[in-house]
């Protein structure tokens, strides 16, 4: 019974994500990235190795997807700048994981908040 429920939820989420406007998908990604970074900070503070690894790995995967989704043919300079920011965030996440220092996640959190707000503002201006 639980398996059928779980697969139904997964199917719903997939359809929801595919049918959502790109601006909403981007907002969800930034929201989840923020959550993962904050979860990573808490896990580092708590000394929870498993939770730290899960949160920071998921954050890294989101950043990888964001990099992969950039379309340089549409806006080369913007894409280059976003790529550099995403890669910088990846570097900070790696340092936080290796050095077990939550402070390394402060700048990525700030960058994510700024980008999320900027993309939301751009979406409203359309």
C-alpha positions in Angstrom: 0.0 0.0 0.0 2.8 2.5 0.9 4.6 1.7 -2.3 1.6 2.6 -4.4 1.2 5.8 -2.5 4.9 6.7 -2.8 5.0 6.0 -6.6 1.8 8.1 -7.0 3.4 11.0 -5.1 6.5 10.7 -7.3 4.4 10.7 -10.5 2.5 13.7 -9.3 5.6 15.6 -8.5 7.1 14.8 -11.9 4.0 16.0 -13.8 3.8 19.1 -11.6 7.5 19.9 -12.2 7.2 19.3 -16.0 4.1 21.4 -16.3 5.2 24.3 -14.1 6.4 27.5 -15.7 10.2 27.8 -15.9 10.3 30.7 -13.6 8.5 28.6 -10.9 10.8 25.7 -11.4 13.8 28.0 -11.0 12.2 29.5 -7.8 11.7 26.0 -6.4 15.3 25.1 -7.2 16.6 28.1 -5.4 14.3 27.5 -2.5 15.5 23.9 -2.2 19.1 25.0 -2.5 18.6 27.4 0.3 17.0 24.7 2.4 19.9 22.3 1.7 22.5 24.9 2.6 20.8 25.6 5.9 20.4 21.9 6.6 24.1 21.5 5.9 24.9 24.3 8.3 22.8 22.7 11.0 24.3 19.3 10.4 27.8 20.7 10.6 26.9 22.4 13.9 25.4 19.2 15.2 28.2 17.0 14.0 25.8 14.9 12.0 28.0 13.5 9.2 25.2 11.7 7.4 22.8 14.7 7.3 25.7 17.0 6.3 26.6 14.7 3.4 23.0 14.4 2.2 22.3 18.1 2.4 25.5 19.3 0.8 25.4 16.6 -1.9 21.9 17.6 -2.8 22.9 21.3 -2.9 25.8 20.4 -5.2 23.5 18.4 -7.5 21.2 21.4 -7.8 24.1 23.7 -8.7 25.2 21.2 -11.3 21.8 21.2 -12.9 21.7 25.0 -12.8 25.0 25.1 -14.6 23.9 22.5 -17.2 20.7 24.5 -17.9 22.5 27.7 -18.9 22.0 28.6 -22.5 25.0 30.6 -23.6 23.6 31.3 -27.0 20.8 33.4 -25.4 22.9 35.5 -23.1 26.6 34.7 -23.2 27.8 37.2 -20.6 24.9 36.5 -18.1 25.5 32.8 -18.5 29.2 33.1 -17.9 28.6 35.2 -14.8 26.0 32.7 -13.5 28.3 29.8 -14.2 31.1 31.5 -12.2 28.7 32.1 -9.3 27.4 28.5 -9.3 30.9 27.1 -9.4 32.0 29.4 -6.6 29.1 28.1 -4.5 30.2 24.6 -5.4 33.7 25.4 -4.1 32.3 26.8 -0.9 30.2 23.7 -0.3 33.2 21.5 -0.9 35.2 23.5 1.6 32.4 23.4 4.2 32.2 19.6 3.8 35.9 19.0 4.0 36.7 21.5 6.8 33.3 21.0 8.6 32.8 24.7 8.9 29.3 26.0 8.4 30.6 29.6 7.9 31.7 28.5 4.4 28.0 28.3 3.5 27.2 31.9 4.3 28.2 33.4 1.0 26.4 30.7 -1.1 23.3 31.4 1.0 23.6 35.1 0.3 24.2 34.4 -3.5 21.2 32.1 -3.7 18.9 34.7 -1.9 20.1 37.4 -4.3 19.7 35.3 -7.4 16.3 34.1 -6.3 15.1 37.7 -5.7 16.6 38.9 -9.0 14.9 36.1 -11.1 11.6 36.6 -9.3 11.8 40.4 -10.1 12.7 39.6 -13.7 9.8 37.2 -14.0 7.4 39.9 -12.8 8.7 42.4 -15.3 7.9 40.1 -18.2 
